[in-house]
Amino acid sequence: MKKILNYGVALALLATSGLSTVTAASAEELTFWTNLTTASQADVIKAQIDECRAEQDGLTVNFETIPFGSMYTRLITAMRNGSTPDIMNTLEGAVAFVQSRDGLVPLSDVVDELGRDDFRKSYLDAVSKDGDVWGLPDWALHQEVWYRKDLFEKAGIAIPKSWDELLAAAKKLTVDENGDGTPDVYGFAVPMGRSLVAPQTFFQFFYSTGGTIFDPQTGDYAFDKYHDEAVRALTFMLDLYKEASPPASVEWTWNDFRNGYVQGKLAMTNEWGAVVLIAAEQNPSMLDNMGVFPMPGPSADKPAAASLNGGYYYLVAKSTPERETAAKKLLKCMYTPERVAARANSRPIFAVPATQSAFDSETYQSNEYVKRFKPELETIFGQVMEHWYRYGQEAGLNPLTGQIEATTFIGDAIQSAALGRITPEEAITQIDSQLQYQISILGN
């Protein structure tokens, strides 16, 4: 734990120190990083780079995949020694972090040239600050409940409209089929891996109550004002864990619950859509049984206030006018509807194009999984992506998101509560204290 907390402090030290100027290099050479290490995704990006760099005489691009787990370490080093990549493909947390240190050039001009109205507004808003857009939205992340339609039908369960209904359904679907005392199917996965996964699980419930870290209108810190909502969200999340989730899920990361779902061991899971391609590869017969519904709010009287979503973006680092111009030209070439759609199709359903033209394109609409999961995509577009936040960025770009993703203080508190070492209220108080500490060292 000390090592990870020191890593968070390292981020803060970088945040409070000046950045080195990116070292000069010829306009004909760019460095390009992506956090998408899956071959199907990285290969498509690399092929498009090769196509587009050919349109700029003499341009070379050094392309590298950087696993998200080591991304902040690499980024900190690069920013300190002046070798920040010219183009980076990453989540909004990294966009916020680099922008807050004056390391990016705005991309409002590129957005306007491509057509501002073509981008889904909420994804532009997520990377907007001081009147500028600092990242090009590529595709959307969306978190909803993926469920087994066959098991719901067999048990006579309707789509849950409240937390009580969700818990009741999860308990009913937790079944010991062979009578050995251990469920063969669990009703709902509640993964709590300390890094990233636990915060993502918690904030899905927390946002559904109407709570936020920052006030979306004023930008003021608000998590302490939503103390009761946060305790309620964590208490319900842990009740769901105890009643209907595998005990080992206290340590689960993405692969654990995704594989469990497609292998038929979980009736429901809060998920981003990656299960579609995993099922196609591991258990194709499962595809016909998969459906989605939005995470319900605490009460059946009204839907969840918001969900935890996000997206992948392209950003351009400050360097020289020539390299910045070359980087923007490369990105504009990569934003034809067909190329945006092809990138989304490299991980279908998980990735949804952030531009309307790409979503409507034949390239996207003809994808076999897009056609097969059209009803689910309509639910995601109509009921999930309409109102969402990314933790720490409820009022726009904020480097706190990077601190949350680079440390484990939220996951530590949640796991302690799940294991009975502290109460949910103590865990929320601990998280509140740490959030305020991180804000103080970032200088927000």
HELIX and SHEET records of a PDB file:
HELIX    1   1 LYS A    2  ALA A   15  1                                  14    
HELIX    2   2 ALA A   39  ARG A   53  1                                  15    
HELIX    3   3 PHE A   68  ASN A   81  1                                  14    
HELIX    4   4 GLU A   92  SER A  100  1                                   9    
HELIX    5   5 SER A  108  LEU A  114  1                                   7    
HELIX    6   6 ARG A  116  ASP A  118  5                                   3    
HELIX    7   7 LYS A  121  ASP A  125  1                                   5    
HELIX    8   8 LYS A  149  ALA A  155  1                                   7    
HELIX    9   9 TRP A  163  LYS A  172  1                                  10    
HELIX   10  10 VAL A  197  SER A  208  1                                  12    
HELIX   11  11 PHE A  223  TYR A  226  5                                   4    
HELIX   12  12 HIS A  227  ALA A  244  1                                  18    
HELIX   13  13 PRO A  247  GLU A  251  5                                   5    
HELIX   14  14 TRP A  254  VAL A  262  1                                   9    
HELIX   15  15 VAL A  275  GLN A  282  1                                   8    
HELIX   16  16 PRO A  284  ASN A  289  5                                   6    
HELIX   17  17 PRO A  321  MET A  334  1                                  14    
HELIX   18  18 PRO A  337  ASN A  345  1                                   9    
HELIX   19  19 GLN A  356  ASP A  360  1                                   5    
HELIX   20  20 GLU A  362  GLN A  365  1                                   4    
HELIX   21  21 GLU A  368  ARG A  372  1                                   5    
HELIX   22  22 LYS A  374  THR A  379  1                                   6    
HELIX   23  23 ILE A  380  VAL A  384  3                                   5    
HELIX   24  24 LEU A  400  ALA A  406  1                                   7    
HELIX   25  25 PHE A  409  ALA A  418  1                                  10    
HELIX   26  26 PRO A  424  LEU A  442  1                                  19    
SHEET    1   A 6 THR A  60  THR A  65  0                                        
SHEET    2   A 6 GLU A  29  THR A  34  1                                        
SHEET    3   A 6 ILE A  87  LEU A  91  1                                        
SHEET    4   A 6 GLY A 310  VAL A 316 -1                                        
SHEET    5   A 6 LEU A 136  LEU A 141 -1                                        
SHEET    6   A 6 VAL A 352  PRO A 353 -1                                        
SHEET    1   B 2 SER A 128  LYS A 129  0                                        
SHEET    2   B 2 ASP A 132  VAL A 133 -1                                        
SHEET    1   C 3 MET A 268  GLU A 271  0                                        
SHEET    2   C 3 GLU A 144  ARG A 148 -1                                        
SHEET    3   C 3 MET A 290  PHE A 293 -1                                        
SHEET    1   D 2 SER A 307  LEU A 308  0                                        
SHEET    2   D 2 TRP A 388  TYR A 389  1                                        
END                                                                             
